[in-house]
Amino acid sequence: MMLDMRTTVTLDPDTDALVRRLMRERSLSFKEAVNAAIRAGATQPARHRMARTPTFDMGEPRLDLGKALGLAAQMEDDEIVRKLARRS
């Protein structure tokens, strides 16, 4: 035996319009339309939107990226030497 439960629900204007449309289209009472909408939403599998980031083929690496930190340090050293040479 299923018991009815009374509760107060505050609907946003857009959801109220959806319930009212459901009432008109299916000739339902307000209670029936709200219950149908809840059941329909609650039984749908959750949709997970996956962000899609475009990818591009950049070809083969021009340097050995395994030595990237050493390369960065060398470039920094070269820049320091260049700046010091400009000051003299």
N, CA, C and O atoms as a Tinker XYZ file with bonds, in Angstrom:
   352  protein
     1  N      0.848000   -1.186000    0.000000    73     2
     2  CA     0.000000    0.000000    0.000000    64     1     3
     3  C      0.886000    1.239000    0.000000    63     2     4     5
     4  O      1.776000    1.375000    0.840000    81     3
     5  N      0.642000    2.129000   -0.933000    73     3     6
     6  CA     1.440000    3.339000   -1.057000    64     5     7
     7  C      0.694000    4.501000   -0.422000    63     6     8     9
     8  O     -0.466000    4.763000   -0.741000    81     7
     9  N      1.373000    5.189000    0.475000    73     7    10
    10  CA     0.769000    6.337000    1.136000    64     9    11
    11  C      1.177000    7.618000    0.431000    63    10    12    13
    12  O      2.323000    7.762000    0.005000    81    11
    13  N      0.236000    8.549000    0.309000    73    11    14
    14  CA     0.554000    9.853000   -0.253000    64    13    15
    15  C      1.263000   10.690000    0.796000    63    14    16    17
    16  O      0.995000   10.579000    1.993000    81    15
    17  N      2.161000   11.518000    0.328000    73    15    18
    18  CA     2.861000   12.422000    1.237000    64    17    19
    19  C      2.653000   13.841000    0.741000    63    18    20    21
    20  O      2.903000   14.139000   -0.427000    81    19
    21  N      2.206000   14.694000    1.604000    73    19    22
    22  CA     2.020000   16.095000    1.240000    64    21    23
    23  C      3.274000   16.856000    1.608000    63    22    24    25
    24  O      3.845000   16.670000    2.682000    81    23
    25  N      3.688000   17.714000    0.699000    73    23    26
    26  CA     4.846000   18.556000    0.974000    64    25    27
    27  C      4.705000   19.842000    0.177000    63    26    28    29
    28  O      3.948000   19.905000   -0.791000    81    27
    29  N      5.426000   20.845000    0.583000    73    27    30
    30  CA     5.421000   22.110000   -0.140000    64    29    31
    31  C      6.686000   22.179000   -0.971000    63    30    32    33
    32  O      7.790000   21.965000   -0.469000    81    31
    33  N      6.512000   22.479000   -2.240000    73    31    34
    34  CA     7.650000   22.594000   -3.155000    64    33    35
    35  C      7.553000   23.954000   -3.823000    63    34    36    37
    36  O      6.487000   24.346000   -4.299000    81    35
    37  N      8.657000   24.666000   -3.859000    73    35    38
    38  CA     8.699000   25.942000   -4.558000    64    37    39
    39  C      9.386000   25.714000   -5.894000    63    38    40    41
    40  O     10.558000   25.342000   -5.942000    81    39
    41  N      8.656000   25.936000   -6.972000    73    39    42
    42  CA     9.189000   25.721000   -8.307000    64    41    43
    43  C      9.702000   27.038000   -8.882000    63    42    44    45
    44  O      9.100000   28.094000   -8.687000    81    43
    45  N     10.805000   26.956000   -9.583000    73    43    46
    46  CA    11.278000   28.109000  -10.339000    64    45    47
    47  C     10.307000   28.330000  -11.491000    63    46    48    49
    48  O      9.618000   27.396000  -11.901000    81    47
    49  N     10.241000   29.545000  -12.018000    73    47    50
    50  CA     9.293000   29.824000  -13.100000    64    49    51
    51  C      9.443000   28.890000  -14.308000    63    50    52    53
    52  O      8.443000   28.494000  -14.907000    81    51
    53  N     10.679000   28.538000  -14.669000    73    51    54
    54  CA    10.855000   27.680000  -15.839000    64    53    55
    55  C     10.361000   26.259000  -15.579000    63    54    56    57
    56  O      9.781000   25.633000  -16.466000    81    55
    57  N     10.589000   25.740000  -14.358000    73    55    58
    58  CA    10.109000   24.389000  -14.070000    64    57    59
    59  C      8.596000   24.374000  -13.895000    63    58    60    61
    60  O      7.941000   23.388000  -14.235000    81    59
    61  N      8.037000   25.456000  -13.367000    73    59    62
    62  CA     6.582000   25.551000  -13.270000    64    61    63
    63  C      5.967000   25.500000  -14.671000    63    62    64    65
    64  O      4.954000   24.835000  -14.886000    81    63
    65  N      6.586000   26.207000  -15.619000    73    63    66
    66  CA     6.081000   26.198000  -16.994000    64    65    67
    67  C      6.160000   24.791000  -17.591000    63    66    68    69
    68  O      5.261000   24.371000  -18.319000    81    67
    69  N      7.234000   24.068000  -17.282000    73    67    70
    70  CA     7.364000   22.697000  -17.788000    64    69    71
    71  C      6.279000   21.793000  -17.223000    63    70    72    73
    72  O      5.701000   20.981000  -17.946000    81    71
    73  N      6.001000   21.936000  -15.923000    73    71    74
    74  CA     4.958000   21.118000  -15.293000    64    73    75
    75  C      3.598000   21.472000  -15.878000    63    74    76    77
    76  O      2.786000   20.591000  -16.163000    81    75
    77  N      3.356000   22.767000  -16.056000    73    75    78
    78  CA     2.064000   23.190000  -16.622000    64    77    79
    79  C      1.901000   22.660000  -18.058000    63    78    80    81
    80  O      0.812000   22.239000  -18.446000    81    79
    81  N      2.978000   22.684000  -18.830000    73    79    82
    82  CA     2.920000   22.154000  -20.200000    64    81    83
    83  C      2.625000   20.657000  -20.179000    63    82    84    85
    84  O      1.825000   20.168000  -20.976000    81    83
    85  N      3.275000   19.926000  -19.261000    73    83    86
    86  CA     3.036000   18.490000  -19.117000    64    85    87
    87  C      1.579000   18.226000  -18.752000    63    86    88    89
    88  O      0.970000   17.274000  -19.239000    81    87
    89  N      1.026000   19.079000  -17.889000    73    87    90
    90  CA    -0.376000   18.938000  -17.500000    64    89    91
    91  C     -1.285000   19.066000  -18.725000    63    90    92    93
    92  O     -2.199000   18.265000  -18.920000    81    91
    93  N     -1.018000   20.091000  -19.551000    73    91    94
    94  CA    -1.859000   20.314000  -20.742000    64    93    95
    95  C     -1.704000   19.177000  -21.741000    63    94    96    97
    96  O     -2.695000   18.633000  -22.228000    81    95
    97  N     -0.447000   18.815000  -22.049000    73    95    98
    98  CA    -0.194000   17.829000  -23.100000    64    97    99
    99  C     -0.728000   16.439000  -22.760000    63    98   100   101
   100  O     -1.177000   15.709000  -23.643000    81    99
   101  N     -0.678000   16.078000  -21.487000    73    99   102
   102  CA    -1.070000   14.717000  -21.090000    64   101   103
   103  C     -2.358000   14.674000  -20.287000    63   102   104   105
   104  O     -2.751000   13.614000  -19.798000    81   103
   105  N     -3.015000   15.808000  -20.149000    73   103   106
   106  CA    -4.245000   15.904000  -19.351000    64   105   107
   107  C     -4.031000   15.340000  -17.943000    63   106   108   109
   108  O     -4.786000   14.488000  -17.477000    81   107
   109  N     -2.992000   15.833000  -17.287000    73   107   110
   110  CA    -2.661000   15.370000  -15.942000    64   109   111
   111  C     -3.005000   16.433000  -14.917000    63   110   112   113
   112  O     -3.112000   17.618000  -15.230000    81   111
   113  N     -3.175000   15.974000  -13.678000    73   111   114
   114  CA    -3.315000   16.928000  -12.583000    64   113   115
   115  C     -1.913000   17.451000  -12.248000    63   114   116   117
   116  O     -0.908000   16.909000  -12.706000    81   115
   117  N     -1.871000   18.500000  -11.453000    73   115   118
   118  CA    -0.581000   19.056000  -11.053000    64   117   119
   119  C      0.253000   17.984000  -10.352000    63   118   120   121
   120  O      1.434000   17.812000  -10.653000    81   119
   121  N     -0.363000   17.273000   -9.425000    73   119   122
   122  CA     0.324000   16.210000   -8.683000    64   121   123
   123  C      0.867000   15.144000   -9.634000    63   122   124   125
   124  O      2.016000   14.722000   -9.501000    81   123
   125  N      0.060000   14.715000  -10.575000    73   123   126
   126  CA     0.493000   13.675000  -11.523000    64   125   127
   127  C      1.650000   14.175000  -12.398000    63   126   128   129
   128  O      2.586000   13.426000  -12.679000    81   127
   129  N      1.583000   15.432000  -12.822000    73   127   130
   130  CA     2.634000   15.995000  -13.677000    64   129   131
   131  C      3.948000   16.116000  -12.918000    63   130   132   133
   132  O      5.005000   15.786000  -13.455000    81   131
   133  N      3.892000   16.586000  -11.678000    73   131   134
   134  CA     5.118000   16.705000  -10.868000    64   133   135
   135  C      5.715000   15.325000  -10.633000    63   134   136   137
   136  O      6.924000   15.147000  -10.785000    81   135
   137  N      4.899000   14.351000  -10.267000    73   135   138
   138  CA     5.411000   12.997000  -10.040000    64   137   139
   139  C      6.000000   12.395000  -11.312000    63   138   140   141
   140  O      7.039000   11.737000  -11.258000    81   139
   141  N      5.353000   12.612000  -12.448000    73   139   142
   142  CA     5.865000   12.086000  -13.717000    64   141   143
   143  C      7.211000   12.723000  -14.054000    63   142   144   145
   144  O      8.135000   12.043000  -14.500000    81   143
   145  N      7.313000   14.026000  -13.839000    73   143   146
   146  CA     8.569000   14.723000  -14.138000    64   145   147
   147  C      9.694000   14.234000  -13.234000    63   146   148   149
   148  O     10.816000   14.026000  -13.697000    81   147
   149  N      9.404000   14.050000  -11.961000    73   147   150
   150  CA    10.423000   13.560000  -11.026000    64   149   151
   151  C     10.846000   12.150000  -11.405000    63   150   152   153
   152  O     12.037000   11.841000  -11.432000    81   151
   153  N      9.876000   11.297000  -11.696000    73   151   154
   154  CA    10.219000    9.920000  -12.088000    64   153   155
   155  C     11.063000    9.895000  -13.366000    63   154   156   157
   156  O     12.044000    9.158000  -13.458000    81   155
   157  N     10.672000   10.704000  -14.342000    73   155   158
   158  CA    11.412000   10.726000  -15.613000    64   157   159
   159  C     12.841000   11.206000  -15.398000    63   158   160   161
   160  O     13.777000   10.650000  -15.972000    81   159
   161  N     13.010000   12.218000  -14.586000    73   159   162
   162  CA    14.353000   12.734000  -14.329000    64   161   163
   163  C     15.185000   11.813000  -13.467000    63   162   164   165
   164  O     16.391000   11.683000  -13.681000    81   163
   165  N     14.560000   11.172000  -12.497000    73   163   166
   166  CA    15.295000   10.321000  -11.564000    64   165   167
   167  C     15.683000    8.981000  -12.164000    63   166   168   169
   168  O     16.607000    8.334000  -11.671000    81   167
   169  N     14.999000    8.548000  -13.217000    73   167   170
   170  CA    15.314000    7.246000  -13.803000    64   169   171
   171  C     16.262000    7.353000  -14.997000    63   170   172   173
   172  O     16.720000    6.338000  -15.521000    81   171
   173  N     16.555000    8.578000  -15.425000    73   171   174
   174  CA    17.498000    8.764000  -16.534000    64   173   175
   175  C     18.922000    8.547000  -16.016000    63   174   176   177
   176  O     19.262000    8.991000  -14.919000    81   175
   177  N     19.748000    7.865000  -16.807000    73   175   178
   178  CA    21.142000    7.732000  -16.385000    64   177   179
   179  C     21.803000    9.106000  -16.364000    63   178   180   181
   180  O     21.496000    9.969000  -17.186000    81   179
   181  N     22.701000    9.294000  -15.427000    73   179   182
   182  CA    23.387000   10.582000  -15.307000    64   181   183
   183  C     24.195000   10.848000  -16.569000    63   182   184   185
   184  O     24.889000    9.966000  -17.073000    81   183
   185  N     24.098000   12.048000  -17.062000    73   183   186
   186  CA    24.867000   12.436000  -18.251000    64   185   187
   187  C     26.115000   13.157000  -17.795000    63   186   188   189
   188  O     26.054000   14.147000  -17.066000    81   187
   189  N     27.214000   12.657000  -18.226000    73   187   190
   190  CA    28.477000   13.306000  -17.902000    64   189   191
   191  C     28.991000   13.969000  -19.169000    63   190   192   193
   192  O     29.283000   13.305000  -20.164000    81   191
   193  N     29.093000   15.259000  -19.114000    73   191   194
   194  CA    29.631000   15.973000  -20.265000    64   193   195
   195  C     31.144000   15.955000  -20.176000    63   194   196   197
   196  O     31.741000   16.365000  -19.181000    81   195
   197  N     31.729000   15.474000  -21.230000    73   195   198
   198  CA    33.183000   15.450000  -21.269000    64   197   199
   199  C     33.646000   16.668000  -22.056000    63   198   200   201
   200  O     33.193000   16.925000  -23.171000    81   199
   201  N     34.549000   17.396000  -21.451000    73   199   202
   202  CA    35.121000   18.531000  -22.159000    64   201   203
   203  C     36.001000   17.999000  -23.276000    63   202   204   205
   204  O     36.800000   17.087000  -23.066000    81   203
   205  N     35.857000   18.551000  -24.423000    73   203   206
   206  CA    36.661000   18.120000  -25.560000    64   205   207
   207  C     37.631000   19.221000  -25.931000    63   206   208   209
   208  O     37.238000   20.342000  -26.251000    81   207
   209  N     38.871000   18.886000  -25.882000    73   207   210
   210  CA    39.917000   19.831000  -26.246000    64   209   211
   211  C     40.502000   19.389000  -27.576000    63   210   212   213
   212  O     40.902000   18.233000  -27.724000    81   211
   213  N     40.558000   20.296000  -28.548000    73   211   214
   214  CA    41.118000   19.879000  -29.833000    64   213   215
   215  C     42.594000   19.544000  -29.698000    63   214   216   217
   216  O     43.317000   20.170000  -28.923000    81   215
   217  N     43.022000   18.570000  -30.445000    73   215   218
   218  CA    44.429000   18.193000  -30.440000    64   217   219
   219  C     44.983000   18.366000  -31.840000    63   218   220   221
   220  O     44.250000   18.309000  -32.827000    81   219
   221  N     46.270000   18.574000  -31.909000    73   219   222
   222  CA    46.930000   18.793000  -33.181000    64   221   223
   223  C     48.207000   17.974000  -33.223000    63   222   224   225
   224  O     48.921000   17.884000  -32.225000    81   223
   225  N     48.497000   17.380000  -34.364000    73   223   226
   226  CA    49.741000   16.648000  -34.543000    64   225   227
   227  C     50.846000   17.663000  -34.786000    63   226   228   229
   228  O     50.818000   18.406000  -35.767000    81   227
   229  N     51.807000   17.687000  -33.895000    73   227   230
   230  CA    52.904000   18.644000  -34.008000    64   229   231
   231  C     54.158000   17.992000  -34.579000    63   230   232   233
   232  O     55.218000   18.615000  -34.625000    81   231
   233  N     54.042000   16.760000  -35.006000    73   231   234
   234  CA    55.200000   16.080000  -35.582000    64   233   235
   235  C     56.128000   15.562000  -34.493000    63   234   236   237
   236  O     55.813000   15.598000  -33.303000    81   235
   237  N     57.258000   15.088000  -34.929000    73   235   238
   238  CA    58.250000   14.556000  -33.986000    64   237   239
   239  C     58.923000   15.702000  -33.237000    63   238   240   241
   240  O     59.115000   16.776000  -33.807000    81   239
   241  N     59.287000   15.495000  -31.964000    73   239   242
   242  CA    59.994000   16.536000  -31.214000    64   241   243
   243  C     61.344000   16.844000  -31.861000    63   242   244   245
   244  O     62.023000   15.948000  -32.362000    81   243
   245  N     61.716000   18.097000  -31.843000    73   243   246
   246  CA    63.003000   18.492000  -32.411000    64   245   247
   247  C     64.139000   18.322000  -31.416000    63   246   248   249
   248  O     65.306000   18.304000  -31.809000    81   247
   249  N     63.819000   18.199000  -30.143000    73   247   250
   250  CA    64.851000   17.997000  -29.135000    64   249   251
   251  C     64.493000   16.812000  -28.266000    63   250   252   253
   252  O     63.348000   16.362000  -28.229000    81   251
   253  N     65.487000   16.325000  -27.579000    73   251   254
   254  CA    65.273000   15.239000  -26.623000    64   253   255
   255  C     64.643000   15.853000  -25.383000    63   254   256   257
   256  O     65.325000   16.508000  -24.594000    81   255
   257  N     63.340000   15.642000  -25.211000    73   255   258
   258  CA    62.635000   16.258000  -24.087000    64   257   259
   259  C     63.018000   15.644000  -22.754000    63   258   260   261
   260  O     62.686000   16.190000  -21.702000    81   259
   261  N     63.708000   14.522000  -22.784000    73   259   262
   262  CA    64.196000   13.924000  -21.544000    64   261   263
   263  C     65.265000   14.782000  -20.889000    63   262   264   265
   264  O     65.565000   14.615000  -19.707000    81   263
   265  N     65.836000   15.698000  -21.653000    73   263   266
   266  CA    66.882000   16.574000  -21.121000    64   265   267
   267  C     66.404000   18.026000  -21.096000    63   266   268   269
   268  O     67.212000   18.948000  -21.205000    81   267
   269  N     65.107000   18.229000  -20.955000    73   267   270
   270  CA    64.514000   19.561000  -21.025000    64   269   271
   271  C     65.008000   20.475000  -19.911000    63   270   272   273
   272  O     65.243000   21.658000  -20.156000    81   271
   273  N     65.172000   19.960000  -18.692000    73   271   274
   274  CA    65.635000   20.818000  -17.595000    64   273   275
   275  C     67.055000   21.300000  -17.850000    63   274   276   277
   276  O     67.377000   22.460000  -17.591000    81   275
   277  N     67.895000   20.421000  -18.351000    73   275   278
   278  CA    69.270000   20.820000  -18.671000    64   277   279
   279  C     69.284000   21.862000  -19.771000    63   278   280   281
   280  O     70.056000   22.820000  -19.713000    81   279
   281  N     68.435000   21.682000  -20.772000    73   279   282
   282  CA    68.342000   22.639000  -21.860000    64   281   283
   283  C     67.867000   23.991000  -21.336000    63   282   284   285
   284  O     68.412000   25.027000  -21.717000    81   283
   285  N     66.859000   23.991000  -20.467000    73   283   286
   286  CA    66.346000   25.245000  -19.899000    64   285   287
   287  C     67.431000   25.951000  -19.102000    63   286   288   289
   288  O     67.569000   27.172000  -19.184000    81   287
   289  N     68.197000   25.198000  -18.335000    73   287   290
   290  CA    69.284000   25.795000  -17.555000    64   289   291
   291  C     70.338000   26.395000  -18.478000    63   290   292   293
   292  O     70.843000   27.486000  -18.213000    81   291
   293  N     70.672000   25.698000  -19.551000    73   291   294
   294  CA    71.658000   26.200000  -20.510000    64   293   295
   295  C     71.173000   27.485000  -21.176000    63   294   296   297
   296  O     71.939000   28.433000  -21.351000    81   295
   297  N     69.875000   27.505000  -21.548000    73   295   298
   298  CA    69.310000   28.700000  -22.177000    64   297   299
   299  C     69.320000   29.879000  -21.202000    63   298   300   301
   300  O     69.596000   31.011000  -21.601000    81   299
   301  N     69.023000   29.619000  -19.937000    73   299   302
   302  CA    69.046000   30.670000  -18.925000    64   301   303
   303  C     70.463000   31.204000  -18.747000    63   302   304   305
   304  O     70.671000   32.414000  -18.654000    81   303
   305  N     71.440000   30.290000  -18.699000    73   303   306
   306  CA    72.841000   30.706000  -18.575000    64   305   307
   307  C     73.248000   31.564000  -19.771000    63   306   308   309
   308  O     73.896000   32.597000  -19.603000    81   307
   309  N     72.873000   31.140000  -20.969000    73   307   310
   310  CA    73.204000   31.894000  -22.179000    64   309   311
   311  C     72.612000   33.299000  -22.130000    63   310   312   313
   312  O     73.260000   34.264000  -22.535000    81   311
   313  N     71.388000   33.413000  -21.637000    73   311   314
   314  CA    70.732000   34.714000  -21.541000    64   313   315
   315  C     71.438000   35.604000  -20.533000    63   314   316   317
   316  O     71.596000   36.800000  -20.778000    81   315
   317  N     71.863000   35.053000  -19.411000    73   315   318
   318  CA    72.593000   35.826000  -18.400000    64   317   319
   319  C     73.912000   36.333000  -18.983000    63   318   320   321
   320  O     74.265000   37.498000  -18.799000    81   319
   321  N     74.633000   35.469000  -19.679000    73   319   322
   322  CA    75.898000   35.869000  -20.304000    64   321   323
   323  C     75.642000   36.974000  -21.325000    63   322   324   325
   324  O     76.413000   37.932000  -21.390000    81   323
   325  N     74.573000   36.867000  -22.129000    73   323   326
   326  CA    74.241000   37.880000  -23.131000    64   325   327
   327  C     73.953000   39.222000  -22.470000    63   326   328   329
   328  O     74.419000   40.257000  -22.946000    81   327
   329  N     73.185000   39.217000  -21.373000    73   327   330
   330  CA    72.859000   40.461000  -20.677000    64   329   331
   331  C     74.108000   41.089000  -20.062000    63   330   332   333
   332  O     74.284000   42.306000  -20.120000    81   331
   333  N     74.971000   40.266000  -19.475000    73   331   334
   334  CA    76.201000   40.787000  -18.878000    64   333   335
   335  C     77.122000   41.371000  -19.940000    63   334   336   337
   336  O     77.786000   42.380000  -19.702000    81   335
   337  N     77.164000   40.749000  -21.096000    73   335   338
   338  CA    78.018000   41.230000  -22.183000    64   337   339
   339  C     77.503000   42.582000  -22.697000    63   338   340   341
   340  O     78.305000   43.428000  -23.094000    81   339
   341  N     76.209000   42.796000  -22.696000    73   339   342
   342  CA    75.629000   44.058000  -23.157000    64   341   343
   343  C     75.955000   45.204000  -22.217000    63   342   344   345
   344  O     76.092000   46.346000  -22.656000    81   343
   345  N     76.080000   44.916000  -20.941000    73   343   346
   346  CA    76.357000   45.959000  -19.940000    64   345   347
   347  C     77.789000   46.498000  -20.063000    63   346   348   349
   348  O     78.040000   47.664000  -19.760000    81   347
   349  N     78.717000   45.658000  -20.502000    73   347   350
   350  CA    80.135000   46.077000  -20.536000    64   349   351
   351  C     80.410000   47.012000  -21.667000    63   350   352
   352  O     81.545000   47.456000  -21.838000    81   351
